[in-house]
Amino acid sequence: MSDVLDATYKPSDDEPFMNERQLEYFRQKLLAWKDDILKESKETLSHLQDENHVLPDIADRASSETDRSLELRTRDRQRKLISKIDAALKRIEDGSYGYCEETGDPISLKRLDARPIATLSIEAQERHERRERVYRDD
């Protein structure tokens, strides 16, 4: 299916929504994003293993621990992001990709291009965030 796209292809509202070309475009975009994250994770892991030495100065040790903690939090966020990317790839396979999971309406191509793991339309996302703010303020 990858021969369906050339390097200059961008999804457009002038074509049928989530046609074969659009699905392939987003599949490739998601796979490239996942690949980048996995490469970064390997580099982080390698960096953490290289820094596995004990520093005599307490300030250096504290700084090193802070850096290590930040890198581990970042890796955890990346792990969660990979699971969202995998879920988006499954939606491409089952035909539900690009449609709002709350309303069933198409998610705009611009939103999907900016955030290919989106599961809600902008309107549904805004409603969701308003509800979150209301409950958070309680």
C-alpha positions as CSV (number, residue, x, y, z in Angstrom):
1,M,0.0,0.0,0.0
2,S,3.0,2.4,0.5
3,D,3.2,2.9,-3.3
4,V,-0.1,4.7,-2.9
5,L,1.7,7.8,-1.6
6,D,4.4,10.1,-2.9
7,A,6.5,12.2,-0.6
8,T,4.5,15.4,-1.3
9,Y,1.1,13.9,-0.5
10,K,-1.0,15.8,2.1
11,P,-4.6,14.7,3.0
12,S,-7.2,17.1,1.6
13,D,-10.9,17.8,2.2
14,D,-11.3,17.5,-1.6
15,E,-11.0,13.7,-1.4
16,P,-13.2,11.1,0.4
17,F,-12.6,11.1,4.2
18,M,-10.3,8.3,5.4
19,N,-9.8,6.9,1.9
20,E,-6.9,4.5,1.3
21,R,-4.3,7.3,0.7
22,Q,-5.3,9.1,3.9
23,L,-5.2,6.0,6.0
24,E,-1.8,5.1,4.6
25,Y,-0.5,8.7,5.2
26,F,-1.5,8.6,8.8
27,R,-0.3,5.0,9.3
28,Q,3.2,6.0,8.0
29,K,3.1,9.2,10.1
30,L,2.3,7.2,13.3
31,L,4.9,4.5,12.5
32,A,7.6,7.2,12.0
33,W,6.6,8.9,15.2
34,K,6.8,5.6,17.1
35,D,10.2,4.8,15.6
36,D,11.5,8.2,16.7
37,I,10.3,7.6,20.3
38,L,11.8,4.2,20.4
39,K,15.2,5.5,19.2
40,E,15.0,8.2,21.9
41,S,14.2,5.6,24.5
42,K,17.2,3.5,23.6
43,E,19.4,6.6,23.8
44,T,18.0,7.5,27.2
45,L,18.5,3.9,28.4
46,S,22.0,3.9,27.2
47,H,22.7,7.3,28.8
48,L,21.3,6.1,32.1
49,Q,23.4,3.0,32.1
50,D,26.6,5.0,31.2
51,E,25.9,7.4,34.2
52,N,25.7,4.6,36.7
53,H,28.7,5.8,38.6
54,V,28.8,7.2,42.2
55,L,29.6,10.8,42.5
56,P,31.5,11.9,45.6
57,D,30.1,15.4,45.8
58,I,26.6,15.5,47.3
59,A,25.5,18.4,45.1
60,D,26.6,16.5,42.0
61,R,24.9,13.4,43.2
62,A,21.6,15.3,43.8
63,S,21.8,16.9,40.4
64,S,22.4,13.5,38.8
65,E,19.5,12.0,40.7
66,T,17.2,14.9,39.5
67,D,18.3,14.4,35.9
68,R,17.8,10.6,36.2
69,S,14.3,11.2,37.7
70,L,13.4,13.6,34.9
71,E,14.6,11.1,32.2
72,L,12.6,8.3,33.8
73,R,9.4,10.5,33.9
74,T,10.0,11.4,30.2
75,R,10.4,7.7,29.4
76,D,7.1,6.9,31.2
77,R,5.3,9.6,29.1
78,Q,6.9,8.1,26.0
79,R,5.7,4.6,26.9
80,K,2.1,6.0,27.3
81,L,2.4,7.8,24.0
82,I,3.5,4.6,22.3
83,S,0.4,2.8,23.6
84,K,-1.7,5.6,22.2
85,I,0.1,5.3,18.8
86,D,-0.5,1.6,18.8
87,A,-4.2,2.2,19.6
88,A,-4.4,4.6,16.7
89,L,-2.8,2.0,14.4
90,K,-5.4,-0.5,15.5
91,R,-8.1,2.0,14.7
92,I,-6.7,2.3,11.2
93,E,-6.9,-1.4,10.8
94,D,-10.5,-1.7,12.1
95,G,-11.8,1.3,10.1
96,S,-12.6,3.6,13.1
97,Y,-9.6,5.9,12.7
98,G,-10.4,9.5,12.1
99,Y,-13.8,9.4,13.7
100,C,-14.7,10.9,17.1
101,E,-15.1,8.2,19.7
102,E,-17.8,10.3,21.4
103,T,-19.9,11.5,18.5
104,G,-18.9,9.3,15.6
105,D,-18.3,12.5,13.5
106,P,-15.1,12.8,11.4
107,I,-12.2,14.5,13.2
108,S,-10.8,17.3,11.0
109,L,-7.8,16.4,8.9
110,K,-5.9,19.4,10.3
111,R,-6.4,18.1,13.8
112,L,-5.3,14.6,12.8
113,D,-2.2,15.9,11.0
114,A,-1.2,17.9,14.1
115,R,-2.2,15.1,16.6
116,P,-2.5,11.8,14.8
117,I,-3.5,10.0,18.0
118,A,-6.6,12.2,18.5
119,T,-9.7,10.3,19.4
120,L,-12.0,13.2,19.8
121,S,-13.1,16.0,17.5
122,I,-12.1,19.5,18.6
123,E,-15.7,20.2,19.9
124,A,-15.8,16.9,21.9
125,Q,-12.3,17.6,23.3
126,E,-13.3,21.1,24.4
127,R,-16.4,19.6,26.1
128,H,-14.2,17.0,27.8
129,E,-11.8,19.7,29.0
130,R,-14.6,21.9,30.3
131,R,-16.0,19.0,32.3
132,E,-12.5,18.2,33.7
133,R,-12.1,21.8,34.8
134,V,-15.5,21.8,36.6
135,Y,-14.7,18.6,38.5
136,R,-11.1,19.7,39.2
137,D,-12.4,23.0,40.8
138,D,-14.6,21.0,43.3
